[in-house]
Amino acid sequence: MGYGGFGGGNMQQLMKQAQAMQRKLQEAQQEIAETELVGSAAGGMVEFTMMGDKTPVSISIKPEAVDPDDVEMLEDMILAAINDANAQADKLQKDLMGPLGGGMGLL
C-alpha cells in the first residue's frame, strides 16, 4: 500500500537517508564547536583565539604591540586578528558542512 503516491519501501529509504544526513550534520557541528582557531595580525603580535562556532576564547597582545601614542594601530591589529579567526571559522564550517549545510544557516 502506498503513502501519498510513494511506495512504503521508498519512504523507509528516504527516512533512513534523512536520519543518516542528520547524524552527519550533528557530527560536523560538534567538530566545528570543538575546533580551536587562532587568528593573528602583525606577525603574531596580536592573536585572537576562538572556537569554530565563533565562541571567543582569548586574546593575546605582545607588549611591543602596545604604543600609547598609537592606540589606533593596536585597535586595527585586534580587529585584523578577529577577522582572520572569523575567516578560518567560516572556511571550517564550509569545509565540514559542505553539502550538508546547503545554505540553511545552521550556525
N, C-alpha and C positions, 0 to 999 in steps of 0.2 A: 504494500500500500504506500502511495507517495505522499509527501508532505508539500503542499503548495506547488506541485509540479516537479518536485525533487524526489528522487528515489531515496529510501531510507539509508542505503549504503553510502550514497553521495553525501548526505547530510552528516553522517557519522565521520566520514573522511574530512569534511570541511571543519567539523568541530575539533578533530584531532590536530589538524593543521593550525587552527586558531590557538589551541592550547600550547602547541609547540612554539608558535611565534610569541605568545605571551611570556613563556618561560625564557626564551632568548632575550626578549626585551627587558625583563626583570634582571637577568644576569648582566646585561650590558649596563643598565642603570646602576647596579650595585658596584660594578667595576669602576664606572665613572666616579661614583661617590667616594670610593676608596683610593683613588689615584691622586697623589700629591704632585702639584705642578709648581715650578719656580720661575717667575718672570724676573728678568733683570734689566738694568739700564746702566749706562756709563761704565761698561766693562765690569759689571758686578758690584759697583759701588752702592747700588740700591737693589735689593731683592725683595720681591713680594711673593709669598707662598700662599697657595690656596688649594682646595680640593677640586677635583674635576667637576663637581656640581656647583662650583664657584663660591664655596664657603671659605671666607678668608681665614688663614691660619696665623700668619705672622708677616712682619715687615722688618727688614734688616737694613740699616744705613751705616756705612763705614764713616768714621769720624772725619776723614779727609773730604767727604762729600758735603760736609756742613760748612758753609761760608756765611757768617752772619750778615755780610754785606750783599749777598746774592741769594736770598731765600727763594726767589722765583725759580732759579736753576734747580734747587733741591725739589721744589714742588713739581717741576717738569719731569725730573728723574723718577719721582714716585709715580706719577701718572703713567710714564712710559713703562715702568716695571709692571704696574697693574694691567695695562693694556696688553703687554706681552703675555702675562699669565692668562688673561681672558682669551686671547687668540689661541693659546695652547689648549685651553678647556674646550673652546668651540671645535677645534680640529679633533680632539679626543672624542667628543660627542659624535661628530660626524663619522669618524672612522669606526667607532664601536657600534653606533646605532645603524649606520648605513641605511639599507633599505627598510629596516625596522622603524626608523624614525619617520620616514616618509613625510617630513614637514608637518607633523602633527603637533609640534610644540610640546613635547613631553617633559622637558625640563625647564 
